Amino acid sequence: MSLSKRIKRSTEQSTVPRCDHCSTRSRCLFANVQRTEHEPFWSLVHERTVAPGETLEAQGAGTQTLGVIKVGLLKGLRRGLGEIDKPIVLMGKGRLTGFTQPFGQPAVLSLVAITPTRVCEVNVQAVQDVAMRHPTFQNALYKTIGNFVGYIADWSYLVRQESHLNQVCVALHLIAAEEGSLAFRIPSHTELANVLGARRETIARHIALLIEKGLFKKVDRWHGMLTTPDCSTLLKQMVDQPALKGNAAHSPG
């Protein structure tokens, strides 16, 4: 079955968004539309639950909604040679789904949830008829899209790190930034391996190395916490201890 046919729009799971207590409010594109002035627009905004494995958007296809990720993590896949979809980025709070739709363009990525996710969505027609008429919303939309382009570049740069240990460290920090906290739900080793072009065992080994060096700790089965604001501590250790750099070098596969 094609990705476009697997996209689900489950109205049974849709609810009115609870914006007042939303931890993503500072990143939310819709916050640029004043509720008091545009109640009809807000009446069309719905929050829905997305299960892991569910496809929200398919590359090359159109959707009827523009959405903001409220909670959860998605993987963005790009179709390449041989019509094969490969993950190139992981994205979380405040990132947009369907951001090409207000411009009448097809999706540039396929988006699939990899953790339990909630998304706030509104019909594209309402965006075009109401929100896009306001410079504040337009500027926020352009800024959010521009930031996302830079974020994809961060992941592109990440896979060119000289060791798997650097890759895993930077990837975890990028995910933490998406979550807005050094403590976050950890993607499966398989998902991390796929986006980094490594083996699952390689990811598990290097996460264990980060834990051993005190740079990361497990909170429970699903969650972990970084102990430093970035990977500079690890890079310094690798300069001071060349043997560590050798042990962390890329292994086959």
Sequence and secondary structure as in RCSB ss.txt:
>XXXX:A:sequence
MSLSKRIKRSTEQSTVPRCDHCSTRSRCLFANVQRTEHEPFWSLVHERTVAPGETLEAQGAGTQTLGVIKVGLLK
GLRRGLGEIDKPIVLMGKGRLTGFTQPFGQPAVLSLVAITPTRVCEVNVQAVQDVAMRHPTFQNALYKTIGNFVG
YIADWSYLVRQESHLNQVCVALHLIAAEEGSLAFRIPSHTELANVLGARRETIARHIALLIEKGLFKKVDRWHGM
LTTPDCSTLLKQMVDQPALKGNAAHSPG
>XXXX:A:secstr
  HHHH    GGGEE    TT TTGGG GGGGS TTT HHHHTT EEEEE TT EEE TT   SEEEEEEES EE
EEEE GGG EEEEEEE TT EESTTGGGT   SSEEEESS EEEEEEEHHHHHHTGGGSHHHHHHHHHHHHHHHH
HHHHHHHHTTSSBHHHHHHHHHHHHHHHHTSSEEE   HHHHHHHHT  HHHHHHHHHHHHHTTSEEESSSSEEE
ESSSSSHHHHHHHHH HHHHHHTB    
